[in-house]
Amino acid sequence: MFLRFLSSLSLVTGMALVAQANAQPYPDSDSSDGYDTGYYAEAYSGGYNSAPAPVGETASKPVFPTQSYFELLGPMDSRNGHGSVDVQNWMTDLNLCRMSNGSWGFSSTAALRLSWFNGKGADVLDVDRLYTVWLNINASYKIKGQTRVVFGVTPQISTDFDTWTSHNLFFGGHAILAGPLNDRFSYGIGIGYYPQLGDYPLLPLLQFKWEASRNWTLQLEGTRLSYTNKVSDGLTWGPFVSVVSGTWTIHRDRHVRQFQWVSGVAGVGANVGLGHWGSVRPRLVADVGFSFGNSGTIKTSNGSHELEKYHYDPGFYLRAGLQFDF
């Protein structure tokens, strides 16, 4: 139940927009309204610096990928059977718009994630090639100092592309108050609505970033809680715990079903700067650790009843890819 709540919370807190400075290990930029992931637990993104354009001016960003990575939840044995499963995700997202004009800020991203669930043996979960496509649109307004109120909408399609019903489409949204309390602590608090969560579509949003010392930072972003050490301008590392999850509409046993996956993950993450590619600053990011609390659930098409549930033992976890700051 705890992991299920965290996965639900990550779905909405991943969209919270907080004004941050030099956020690590996530990419920095001069976005006017914090970070705009919309990637739920299965794919989070990081903070941007908050630097809105002067009143009367407009600052915009090019259409460019902000991150792309591969994720592996290694062989996980069935807890009640003789099978195993491994999960692979590939995700990339594209910045469509980041701009500010006076007290207003706007941002929009589009993203695609492909997932593969490969099962072996008896009592296995084998759901191949699932797609998640979403759009995240946000508007923020500076109400006092660096404090902003942020509103967003997040339409999404989650499917195996063999199934086309209204259950493939999800329309969520959020409202958040975000800003710094002081030079070392920033926060975001609000509420979000996401029908992917089924029985729990309305949840509170919470995140923070605390610079505990000159080099160490404690940060809650989505469901990723990390304690990172900034070794240099080019290298950051530290332990983390997080949740990987997703919801898709699939065809199974000649019926339209809803499939949900949840895993807790823990390990050590690091990122390394790769210099400059013109105006773009790429960073190599990697997480290594283990998964726990792994489960896959088949539900009715509207998600109201569980039909099958599979539990798996802990497994290996790896995430590696690139993030781009511009």
N, C-alpha and C positions, 0 to 999 in steps of 0.2 A: 504494500500500500504506500509506503514511504517513497519508493522509487517511482511509483505511478504518479504520486503527487508532484515529485520533482520534475518528471518529464512533462507534466501538464504545465507546471510553472515555467519551465524553460521555453515552452512554446510561445509564451507571452512576454516573459522578461527579456528574451533575446531581441525584442523590438524596442525596449526602453531606450530613450535617447538622453545621454548624460553629457554635460559639458565637462571635458576632461583635458588635462595637459600632459603631454608626453606619455600616453598610455602604453604600457608594456605588459605582455609581449605582443600586443596587437598593433596594427599599423597606425601611424600618426598622419594627419593631414589637417587642412584648415576648413573642414566642414563647419557649417554654421549651427548645426543642431546635433552634435554628439554622434553616436553611432546608430546605424540603421540596419540591423541584421535581417530580421524577419526569417532567420534560418532555423528557428526553433531549437530543440535540443540536438537534432541530428546534424546541424550545421550552423555554428555560431560564427560571428565575425567580431571584429574588435573596434576599439575606440578611435575616434578622430579628434584632433585638437579642435577647440572651438575658437574660431577667429572670424566673426562675421564682417562683411564689408562695411565701410563707413556709410553713414546715412546718405541716401541718394545714389549710391553706387551698387552695382550688381557683380558678384563674383560667381563664376560658374566653373565646373569641372568637365573634362572631356569624357566621352563615352569610352570606358576602358574597364577591363576586368579588375576587381579589387582582391580576389583570391581564387585559388583553384587548388584542390587537394584530393588525395586518395586516403581512404580510411579502411582499416581492417580490424574486425573482431574475429580473432583466430579460432581454431577448432574448439568447439564447446560441446562436451558430451551431454547427451540427454540424461536428465536426472532420474527419470522414471522408466527408462527403456534402454535400448542398446544402440541408439543412433547418435549422430553428431551433426552439427551445423556450423558453417562459417558465414560471416556477413561481410560484404564488400560494398563500400560507397565511393562514388566519385561525384564531387560537387564543384561547380564553378558559378561565380556570380558576376554580373556586369553592372557597373555604375551607369545610370541613365541621365541623372541630373543631380547636381549639388550646387545650390546657389543661395545667395542671401541678398536682401535689399532692405536696408535699415534694420528694423527690429524683427523682420520676418526672415525665416529660413525655409528652404524647401529641399527635399532629397527624394530620390527614387532609385531603386535597384531592381533588377530582374535576375532570377537564379534558376539553375537546373541541377537536380541531383538524380543520379542513376544508382539503383541498389540491386544487389544480387544476394539471394539467400540460397546457399548450396548445402543440401542435406545429404547424409549418407546413413545406410543401415536402417534398422527398424525404428519406428516411432520418430521419424524425422520430419522436419519442417523444410519444405523445398518450394520456395516461391521465387521464380526467376524474373529478373529484369523489371523492376518497379521504377516508376518515374514520378518525380515531384517537380512541378514548375510553379514558381510564385513571383508575385510582384509586390513590392513594399513601397508605399507612397507616404511621405511624412511632411507635415507643415509644423513649424515651431514659431512661437512668438515670445520675444524677450519682455518679461513683465517687470523685472527690477534687477539692475546690475547684470550678472551672468545667469540669473535664474530664468528658466524658460518653461512654458507649457507646450507640450508636443501632442499633436493628434495624428493618427495614422490609420491607413486601411491596408489590408493584406489579402487580396484574392489569391487563391491557390487551386491548382489541379493536382490530384494525387491518384495515380491509376497504374494498372498494368497495360493500358492502351488496348486491352481486349474488352474493356467494360466502359460503356458510355451512358451514364445516368446522372441525375442531379446529385447523387451521392459522391461523384467525382469532384465536385466543386465546393469550396469552402470560402466563406467571406468573413474575415475577422477584422478587428480594429482595436485601437488602444488610445488611452489618454494618460499623459504622464507629466508630472512636475519634476524638473531636473535642474541641478545646479550645484555649485560648490558651497560648502559650509565655511571653509577656510582654504588656505593654500595647500593643505595636505589631505583634505577629505572632500569628496564629491559624492553625490547621491542621485538616485532616481526612484520615484515612488508614484504609483498610479494604479490603473485598472485596465484589463484587457478582456476582449471577448473573442474566442476562437472555437468554432463549432467542431474542429478536429478532436477536441477533448471529449466529445460525447457527453457523459454525465456531468462534466465539470467545465462548461464553456466559459464561465466568468470567474476570473481569478485576480488577486492582487498582484501587482508588479513591484519588484524591489531589486535594487542593485546598489553597489557602492564601490568606491576606490579609496583606499587609505594608504598614503605613503608613510609607512611605519618608521623608516629611517632614510638616510641619504640614498641607499642602494636597494632596500627591500620594500616591496609593495604588496599589500593584501587587497585582493579584488574579487568581488562577486559579480559575474557577468553572465546573464542567463542562468543556467545551473552550473556554470564553471566557477568553482572557487579555487583561486590560485594564490600562491605566495612566491613572488618572483624576485630574483636578484639581478640587478643591472650591473653586469661585470664591466661593460664598456658601452660606448654608443652603438657598437655593432653586435653585441652579444648579450642576451638575456636568457635566464633559465630559472626553473623552480618547480616544486611539486604542485599537483592539482588533483581535484576530484570533479567529476562532471557526470552528465547523463547523455546517452545517445538514444534517440527514439524516432519514431515515424508512424504515420497513419496513411494507409492506401485503400482504395476500392479495387477489388480483384474479382476474377471469375474463379470459383472453386466448387467442385462437385455440381457443376451445371447451375450454380446459383451465384447471384451477386452477393459478395461478402465484404466485410471491412476487416482489414488486417492491421494489427498494431504490434510494434516491436519496442521493447524497452531494455536498456542495459545501463548499469552504473559503470563508470570507468575511473581508474585512479592511476597515477604514474608521475612521470617527470617530463616537462615540456621545455623546449628551447627554441630560440629563433636567432638567426644570424643575418645581419645586413649584407647585401651583395653589391653595395655601391649605388651608382646612378646609371639608369638607362635613359639618357636625356633628362626629361623632367620627372621620370618615374623612378621610385626607389623600391626595388624588390627586396623581400626578406624570405629566407628559407626557414620554414617552421616545421617542427617535428615533435610528436608526443609518443612516448613509449611507456607501456604499463600493462594493466590487466583489466578485464571486464568482470562484473559480478552482478548478481540479481537478474540474469538474462532470461527473458521470457518473450514468447510470441503468442498472440491471441487472435483467433478468428471469431468475428462477431457477425450478427445479422447486418444487413446492408445499412441500416440506420444506426448501428452501434449500440443498440439498446440491450442486447442479450449476448452473452458469451457462448459460443458453440464448441470451441476447442481451445485448449491452452497448453502450451509446451514450456517446460522449465529446463534450463541448461546450467551446467556447472561453469565456474569461472574459466576464462580463456585469455589468450594473448590479445593485446590492443596496440595498434600502431596507427598514427596519422602523420602524413608527410605531404608537403606541398609548398606553394608560394603565396605570399600576400604582397600586394602592390600599394604603395603610398604615392600619391601624386597631388 
